[in-house]
């Protein structure tokens, strides 16, 4: 076999391998995109940011900014105080977080029993950081990883999750 025919055979094999890779990647992504069991509506604000409705603990309704750059769920002080009311909830730990602007801040972390996304996806227990001076509650990557794989669809806007800890029974849904 001469050098030219060997080069052609290698080139042809590379084309076949690349073509098969493209087909496999395309169809595997197509299959995965269709396989999400839970789709939760999200709202796109004029700013372009996505928000999702949820509930904490005892059906306290909360709106979260979906932020894949945030490491964990964060709550504003106002939100935290509104659902804890007069109950004194002690922090489970204190951590230092890096804010979006690069500053670091020490914050309290609390353990909650439930986070429900949408109307029926109960993520279960979670840790939340309460950020003094924050203007948004944030749904961070810790919850998205817990429910992975996940996808964010832009039309219609929805958060697709593979796993919900459990579904909230219909009779417990707020009407």
GROMACS elastic network, one bead per residue, 0.5 to 0.9 nm:
[ bonds ]
;  ai    aj funct       b0    kb
    1     4     6  0.83704   500
    1     5     6  0.66113   500
    1     6     6  0.67269   500
    2     5     6  0.56439   500
    2     6     6  0.63542   500
    2     7     6  0.87946   500
    3     6     6  0.51130   500
    3     7     6  0.61748   500
    3     8     6  0.87026   500
    4     7     6  0.51360   500
    4     8     6  0.62829   500
    4     9     6  0.87238   500
    5     8     6  0.50109   500
    5     9     6  0.61633   500
    5    10     6  0.86132   500
    6     9     6  0.51156   500
    6    10     6  0.61897   500
    6    11     6  0.85293   500
    7    10     6  0.51576   500
    7    11     6  0.60669   500
    7    12     6  0.85888   500
    8    11     6  0.50023   500
    8    12     6  0.60789   500
    8    13     6  0.85972   500
    9    12     6  0.50832   500
    9    13     6  0.61851   500
    9    14     6  0.86248   500
   10    13     6  0.51290   500
   10    14     6  0.62409   500
   10    15     6  0.87243   500
   11    14     6  0.51305   500
   11    15     6  0.63463   500
   11    16     6  0.87906   500
   12    15     6  0.50831   500
   12    16     6  0.62784   500
   12    17     6  0.86413   500
   13    16     6  0.50567   500
   13    17     6  0.60630   500
   13    18     6  0.85052   500
   14    17     6  0.50520   500
   14    18     6  0.60161   500
   14    19     6  0.84070   500
   15    18     6  0.51835   500
   15    19     6  0.60125   500
   15    20     6  0.85411   500
   16    19     6  0.50757   500
   16    20     6  0.60808   500
   16    21     6  0.84744   500
   17    20     6  0.51788   500
   17    21     6  0.60333   500
   17    22     6  0.85533   500
   18    21     6  0.50160   500
   18    22     6  0.61081   500
   18    23     6  0.86299   500
   19    22     6  0.51273   500
   19    23     6  0.62487   500
   19    24     6  0.86342   500
   20    23     6  0.50738   500
   20    24     6  0.60506   500
   20    25     6  0.84773   500
   21    24     6  0.51411   500
   21    25     6  0.60133   500
   21    26     6  0.83891   500
   22    25     6  0.52336   500
   22    26     6  0.59692   500
   22    27     6  0.85491   500
   23    26     6  0.51361   500
   23    27     6  0.60835   500
   23    28     6  0.83558   500
   24    27     6  0.53577   500
   24    28     6  0.58463   500
   24    29     6  0.83879   500
   25    28     6  0.52142   500
   25    29     6  0.60450   500
   25    30     6  0.84449   500
   26    29     6  0.53832   500
   26    30     6  0.61719   500
   26    31     6  0.87294   500
   27    31     6  0.60725   500
   27    32     6  0.85188   500
   28    31     6  0.51346   500
   28    32     6  0.61584   500
   28    33     6  0.86039   500
   29    32     6  0.50437   500
   29    33     6  0.60341   500
   29    34     6  0.86763   500
   30    33     6  0.52515   500
   30    34     6  0.65158   500
   30    35     6  0.88357   500
   31    34     6  0.53680   500
   31    35     6  0.62873   500
   32    35     6  0.50880   500
   32    36     6  0.71155   500
   32   149     6  0.89540   500
   33    36     6  0.65006   500
   33   151     6  0.77268   500
   33   160     6  0.87871   500
   34    37     6  0.85648   500
   35   162     6  0.78371   500
   36    39     6  0.71464   500
   36   149     6  0.83463   500
   36   150     6  0.76221   500
   36   151     6  0.83913   500
   36   160     6  0.58889   500
   36   161     6  0.58382   500
   36   162     6  0.50989   500
   36   163     6  0.84733   500
   37   160     6  0.74418   500
   37   161     6  0.65751   500
   37   162     6  0.55480   500
   37   163     6  0.74504   500
   37   164     6  0.88996   500
   38   121     6  0.77533   500
   38   159     6  0.81056   500
   38   160     6  0.55788   500
   38   161     6  0.51288   500
   38   162     6  0.62775   500
   38   163     6  0.73368   500
   38   164     6  0.74921   500
   39   118     6  0.87835   500
   39   158     6  0.60181   500
   39   159     6  0.55668   500
   39   161     6  0.63213   500
   39   162     6  0.88589   500
   40    52     6  0.78518   500
   40    53     6  0.87992   500
   40   117     6  0.72231   500
   40   118     6  0.55505   500
   40   119     6  0.82027   500
   40   120     6  0.89261   500
   40   121     6  0.82996   500
   40   157     6  0.86094   500
   40   158     6  0.52694   500
   40   159     6  0.51094   500
   40   160     6  0.63150   500
   40   161     6  0.80386   500
   41    51     6  0.89900   500
   41    52     6  0.69046   500
   41    53     6  0.81702   500
   41   118     6  0.69347   500
   41   156     6  0.79850   500
   41   157     6  0.60905   500
   41   159     6  0.63563   500
   41   160     6  0.87454   500
   42    50     6  0.62498   500
   42    51     6  0.55204   500
   42    53     6  0.73930   500
   42    66     6  0.88252   500
   42   118     6  0.85772   500
   42   152     6  0.88835   500
   42   153     6  0.89545   500
   42   154     6  0.89689   500
   42   156     6  0.86177   500
   42   157     6  0.53580   500
   42   159     6  0.64397   500
   43    49     6  0.82227   500
   43    50     6  0.55115   500
   43    51     6  0.51606   500
   43    52     6  0.64120   500
   43    53     6  0.86911   500
   43   157     6  0.64726   500
   43   158     6  0.78499   500
   44    47     6  0.78069   500
   44    48     6  0.57958   500
   44    49     6  0.56288   500
   44    51     6  0.63894   500
   44   154     6  0.85760   500
   44   157     6  0.72105   500
   45    48     6  0.53774   500
   45    49     6  0.56126   500
   45    50     6  0.63892   500
   45    51     6  0.74986   500
   46    49     6  0.74846   500
   47    50     6  0.87392   500
   49    65     6  0.70994   500
   49    66     6  0.74962   500
   49    67     6  0.85619   500
   50    64     6  0.84430   500
   50    65     6  0.59584   500
   50    66     6  0.55993   500
   50    67     6  0.81802   500
   50   157     6  0.83700   500
   51    63     6  0.65005   500
   51    64     6  0.53514   500
   51    66     6  0.56215   500
   51   138     6  0.88387   500
   51   139     6  0.87422   500
   52    62     6  0.85194   500
   52    63     6  0.57417   500
   52    64     6  0.52764   500
   52    65     6  0.65845   500
   52    66     6  0.68346   500
   52   117     6  0.73095   500
   52   118     6  0.70662   500
   52   139     6  0.83153   500
   52   158     6  0.85897   500
   52   159     6  0.82315   500
   53    61     6  0.72385   500
   53    62     6  0.59839   500
   53    64     6  0.63348   500
   53   116     6  0.86218   500
   53   117     6  0.62525   500
   53   118     6  0.54422   500
   53   119     6  0.81980   500
   54    59     6  0.86323   500
   54    60     6  0.82377   500
   54    61     6  0.58320   500
   54    62     6  0.51890   500
   54    63     6  0.60353   500
   54    64     6  0.72324   500
   54   115     6  0.69319   500
   54   116     6  0.52862   500
   54   118     6  0.53206   500
   54   119     6  0.72631   500
   54   121     6  0.89993   500
   55    58     6  0.75677   500
   55    59     6  0.51784   500
   55    60     6  0.51131   500
   55    62     6  0.54724   500
   55    63     6  0.82171   500
   55   114     6  0.79636   500
   55   115     6  0.58128   500
   55   116     6  0.50288   500
   55   117     6  0.66435   500
   55   118     6  0.79458   500
   55   119     6  0.82953   500
   56    59     6  0.57899   500
   56    60     6  0.52625   500
   56    61     6  0.67186   500
   56    62     6  0.71152   500
   56    83     6  0.77618   500
   56   112     6  0.78013   500
   56   113     6  0.80707   500
   56   114     6  0.57407   500
   56   116     6  0.64831   500
   57    60     6  0.66585   500
   57    83     6  0.78852   500
   57   112     6  0.67545   500
   57   113     6  0.60078   500
   57   114     6  0.50184   500
   57   115     6  0.66585   500
   57   116     6  0.84384   500
   58    61     6  0.89041   500
   58    83     6  0.79040   500
   58   114     6  0.82189   500
   59    83     6  0.89814   500
   59   116     6  0.84521   500
   59   173     6  0.85487   500
   59   174     6  0.75557   500
   60    82     6  0.82940   500
   60    83     6  0.61421   500
   62    79     6  0.75753   500
   62   137     6  0.77900   500
   63   136     6  0.82344   500
   63   137     6  0.67007   500
   63   138     6  0.83715   500
   64    67     6  0.87847   500
   64    73     6  0.88039   500
   64    74     6  0.88823   500
   64    75     6  0.86114   500
   64   136     6  0.69349   500
   64   139     6  0.55170   500
   65   136     6  0.65547   500
   65   137     6  0.60924   500
   65   139     6  0.58613   500
   65   140     6  0.85053   500
   66    70     6  0.87855   500
   66   137     6  0.89343   500
   66   138     6  0.61184   500
   66   140     6  0.66937   500
   66   141     6  0.87955   500
   67    70     6  0.55457   500
   67    71     6  0.86388   500
   67   138     6  0.63968   500
   67   139     6  0.59706   500
   67   140     6  0.54483   500
   67   141     6  0.71706   500
   68    71     6  0.75590   500
   68   139     6  0.79679   500
   68   140     6  0.58272   500
   68   141     6  0.52412   500
   68   144     6  0.80145   500
   69   100     6  0.85987   500
   69   140     6  0.71009   500
   69   141     6  0.69755   500
   70    73     6  0.75563   500
   70    74     6  0.85792   500
   70    99     6  0.87999   500
   70   100     6  0.84410   500
   70   138     6  0.75467   500
   70   139     6  0.76314   500
   70   141     6  0.59069   500
   70   142     6  0.83170   500
   71   139     6  0.88879   500
   71   140     6  0.52824   500
   71   141     6  0.50613   500
   71   142     6  0.58966   500
   71   143     6  0.89570   500
   72   127     6  0.77654   500
   72   128     6  0.68216   500
   72   129     6  0.74127   500
   72   138     6  0.78160   500
   72   139     6  0.69077   500
   72   141     6  0.57333   500
   72   142     6  0.50091   500
   72   143     6  0.71216   500
   73   126     6  0.83526   500
   73   127     6  0.71834   500
   73   128     6  0.50769   500
   73   129     6  0.64707   500
   73   130     6  0.88068   500
   73   137     6  0.75113   500
   73   138     6  0.54039   500
   73   141     6  0.76835   500
   73   142     6  0.71173   500
   73   143     6  0.72611   500
   74   109     6  0.89048   500
   74   127     6  0.87578   500
   74   128     6  0.52860   500
   74   130     6  0.56466   500
   74   131     6  0.65837   500
   74   134     6  0.88204   500
   74   136     6  0.82140   500
   74   137     6  0.55443   500
   74   138     6  0.50358   500
   74   139     6  0.68990   500
   74   140     6  0.74195   500
   75    78     6  0.80752   500
   75    79     6  0.62111   500
   75    80     6  0.62590   500
   75   128     6  0.67657   500
   75   129     6  0.62610   500
   75   131     6  0.62079   500
   75   132     6  0.88111   500
   75   134     6  0.76778   500
   75   135     6  0.88398   500
   75   136     6  0.70807   500
   75   138     6  0.65193   500
   75   139     6  0.89270   500
   76    79     6  0.52742   500
   76    80     6  0.62798   500
   76    81     6  0.86499   500
   76   129     6  0.86951   500
   76   130     6  0.58100   500
   76   131     6  0.55169   500
   76   132     6  0.64819   500
   76   133     6  0.70192   500
   76   134     6  0.52223   500
   76   135     6  0.63443   500
   76   136     6  0.62449   500
   76   137     6  0.56864   500
   76   138     6  0.87171   500
   77    80     6  0.50693   500
   77    81     6  0.60342   500
   77    82     6  0.84563   500
   77   130     6  0.60086   500
   77   131     6  0.63694   500
   77   132     6  0.57092   500
   77   133     6  0.72396   500
   77   134     6  0.74427   500
   78    81     6  0.52599   500
   78    82     6  0.60719   500
   78    83     6  0.88792   500
   78   132     6  0.89080   500
   79    82     6  0.51090   500
   79    83     6  0.65348   500
   79    84     6  0.86644   500
   79   130     6  0.89489   500
   79   137     6  0.77811   500
   80    83     6  0.56697   500
   80    84     6  0.61581   500
   80    85     6  0.83750   500
   80   130     6  0.70777   500
   81    84     6  0.51858   500
   81    85     6  0.56157   500
   81    86     6  0.82202   500
   82    85     6  0.54386   500
   83    86     6  0.89818   500
   83    87     6  0.89231   500
   84    87     6  0.54079   500
   84    88     6  0.71825   500
   84    89     6  0.71521   500
   85    88     6  0.80371   500
   89   110     6  0.77909   500
   90    93     6  0.88462   500
   90   108     6  0.89937   500
   90   109     6  0.89576   500
   90   110     6  0.71103   500
   91    94     6  0.72142   500
   91   108     6  0.57487   500
   91   109     6  0.54227   500
   91   111     6  0.75236   500
   92   108     6  0.76274   500
   92   109     6  0.58081   500
   92   110     6  0.52095   500
   92   111     6  0.64344   500
   92   127     6  0.86269   500
   93   107     6  0.86793   500
   93   108     6  0.60909   500
   93   109     6  0.53233   500
   93   110     6  0.71158   500
   94   106     6  0.67551   500
   94   107     6  0.56290   500
   94   109     6  0.57294   500
   94   110     6  0.88727   500
   94   129     6  0.86693   500
   95   105     6  0.82662   500
   95   106     6  0.55573   500
   95   107     6  0.55944   500
   95   108     6  0.64881   500
   95   109     6  0.70916   500
   95   129     6  0.84315   500
   96   104     6  0.64152   500
   96   105     6  0.53914   500
   96   107     6  0.61744   500
   96   108     6  0.87910   500
   97   103     6  0.83429   500
   97   104     6  0.54713   500
   97   105     6  0.54326   500
   97   106     6  0.63471   500
   97   107     6  0.71955   500
   97   129     6  0.89946   500
   98   101     6  0.80005   500
   98   102     6  0.58914   500
   98   103     6  0.56937   500
   98   105     6  0.65124   500
   99   102     6  0.52959   500
   99   103     6  0.53351   500
   99   104     6  0.59082   500
   99   105     6  0.72725   500
  100   103     6  0.74509   500
  101   104     6  0.88910   500
  105   131     6  0.85374   500
  106   131     6  0.87575   500
  107   129     6  0.64610   500
  107   130     6  0.63338   500
  107   131     6  0.62029   500
  107   132     6  0.77882   500
  108   128     6  0.84164   500
  108   129     6  0.57739   500
  108   130     6  0.59022   500
  108   131     6  0.78230   500
  109   127     6  0.64094   500
  109   128     6  0.54768   500
  109   130     6  0.64053   500
  110   126     6  0.83660   500
  110   127     6  0.55442   500
  110   128     6  0.54289   500
  110   129     6  0.64460   500
  110   130     6  0.77715   500
  111   125     6  0.71373   500
  111   126     6  0.57694   500
  111   128     6  0.64653   500
  112   115     6  0.77585   500
  112   124     6  0.84517   500
  112   125     6  0.55710   500
  112   126     6  0.54659   500
  112   127     6  0.61498   500
  112   128     6  0.73474   500
  113   124     6  0.61856   500
  113   126     6  0.66086   500
  113   127     6  0.88812   500
  114   122     6  0.67379   500
  114   123     6  0.66251   500
  114   126     6  0.69034   500
  115   121     6  0.82445   500
  115   122     6  0.58537   500
  115   123     6  0.54053   500
  115   124     6  0.57684   500
  115   125     6  0.68883   500
  115   126     6  0.73028   500
  116   119     6  0.68777   500
  116   120     6  0.64983   500
  116   121     6  0.53075   500
  116   123     6  0.58872   500
  116   124     6  0.75000   500
  116   167     6  0.89027   500
  116   168     6  0.80335   500
  117   120     6  0.66435   500
  117   121     6  0.51455   500
  117   122     6  0.64685   500
  117   123     6  0.73043   500
  117   164     6  0.89943   500
  118   121     6  0.63847   500
  118   122     6  0.88704   500
  119   122     6  0.85980   500
  119   167     6  0.89705   500
  119   168     6  0.76130   500
  119   173     6  0.66110   500
  119   174     6  0.79661   500
  120   164     6  0.86888   500
  120   166     6  0.81905   500
  120   167     6  0.52255   500
  120   169     6  0.74644   500
  120   170     6  0.79712   500
  120   173     6  0.74017   500
  121   124     6  0.88910   500
  121   163     6  0.86007   500
  121   164     6  0.52747   500
  121   165     6  0.71532   500
  121   166     6  0.64475   500
  121   167     6  0.51935   500
  121   168     6  0.64456   500
  122   125     6  0.89034   500
  122   164     6  0.59001   500
  122   165     6  0.55284   500
  122   166     6  0.52768   500
  122   167     6  0.56729   500
  122   168     6  0.61498   500
  123   126     6  0.79397   500
  123   143     6  0.75985   500
  123   146     6  0.80581   500
  123   147     6  0.77882   500
  123   163     6  0.83938   500
  123   164     6  0.55202   500
  123   166     6  0.69585   500
  123   167     6  0.87190   500
  124   164     6  0.83794   500
  124   165     6  0.58539   500
  124   166     6  0.75884   500
  126   142     6  0.89554   500
  126   143     6  0.80987   500
  130   134     6  0.84924   500
  131   134     6  0.55208   500
  131   135     6  0.89510   500
  131   137     6  0.89549   500
  132   135     6  0.89639   500
  134   137     6  0.76773   500
  139   142     6  0.82723   500
  139   143     6  0.70354   500
  139   144     6  0.80049   500
  140   143     6  0.61079   500
  140   144     6  0.68062   500
  140   145     6  0.89811   500
  141   145     6  0.58581   500
  141   146     6  0.83673   500
  142   145     6  0.52211   500
  142   146     6  0.62113   500
  142   147     6  0.87979   500
  143   147     6  0.63238   500
  143   148     6  0.85391   500
  144   147     6  0.51432   500
  144   148     6  0.59295   500
  144   149     6  0.78832   500
  144   150     6  0.67455   500
  144   161     6  0.78892   500
  145   149     6  0.71309   500
  145   150     6  0.78877   500
  146   149     6  0.85356   500
  146   163     6  0.76394   500
  146   164     6  0.85957   500
  146   165     6  0.88577   500
  147   150     6  0.66598   500
  147   161     6  0.56626   500
  147   162     6  0.58476   500
  147   164     6  0.62437   500
  147   165     6  0.80728   500
  148   151     6  0.85026   500
  148   161     6  0.62806   500
  148   162     6  0.57688   500
  148   163     6  0.66287   500
  149   160     6  0.85083   500
  149   161     6  0.64685   500
  149   162     6  0.57054   500
  149   163     6  0.79849   500
  150   159     6  0.72579   500
  150   160     6  0.54026   500
  150   162     6  0.61670   500
  150   163     6  0.86337   500
  151   158     6  0.83194   500
  151   159     6  0.59887   500
  151   160     6  0.50570   500
  151   161     6  0.67921   500
  152   157     6  0.73740   500
  152   158     6  0.59308   500
  152   160     6  0.61373   500
  152   161     6  0.89253   500
  153   156     6  0.65411   500
  153   157     6  0.52485   500
  153   158     6  0.51601   500
  153   159     6  0.63235   500
  153   160     6  0.73673   500
  154   158     6  0.67374   500
  154   159     6  0.89536   500
  155   158     6  0.75260   500
  161   164     6  0.71687   500
  163   166     6  0.83636   500
  164   167     6  0.67544   500
  166   169     6  0.89961   500
  167   170     6  0.87048   500
  168   171     6  0.83309   500
  168   172     6  0.66038   500
  168   173     6  0.70242   500
  169   172     6  0.55270   500
  169   173     6  0.69678   500
  170   173     6  0.54382   500
  170   174     6  0.88983   500
  171   174     6  0.83044   500
  172   175     6  0.89853   500
